[in-house]
Amino acid sequence: MKITVLAIGKTDDNRLFSLNEEYGKRLHHYVPFEFQIIPDLKKAKNLTETQQKQAEGVEILKQLNSSDTLILLDEKGRSFSSVGFSEFLQKKMNSGLKNLVFVIGGPYGFSEEIYKRANGKISLSTMTFSHQMVRLFFVEQLYRAFTILKNEPYHHH
């Protein structure tokens, strides 16, 4: 199974970008992994929230294959402990999925089209984080999940 994380907009902070890259490299030891950036919309300031979500939704859909399993990072999604998330990933791997795609949306969330296409939603926290921080937190949790599945000591540090 391959895991892809799609995110809207590039990371402005080089420190966050470097940490994200580091966890991405570590993940490669366990699973084919790709982090893809969907560029920020041009002239987004001229769009309403709904128009921006729809335009971002079109760009997200362009990145997907019909066979991809799409999971949205969404505040209304299911919450997991780190161990619970590792079990969720194990079930996905056991089911024979080819590509599991997680999407971190833009500032206003997702369009209705994306919600309809999604196969599930997960929430990292009931707290709100910047979408820059969410990237790092999520990729770190993916890495942690695989160390849990492999019974490696990282999880307890």
Buried (B, 14 or more C-beta within 10 A) or exposed (E): BEBBBBBBBEBEEEEBBEBBBBBBEBBEEBBEBBBEEBEEBEEBEEBEEEBBBBBBBEBBEEBBEEEBBBBBBBBEBEEBEBEEBBBBBBEBBEEEBEBBBBBBBBEBBBBEBBBEBBEBBBBBEEEEBEBBBBBBBBBBBBBBBBBBBEEEEEBEE
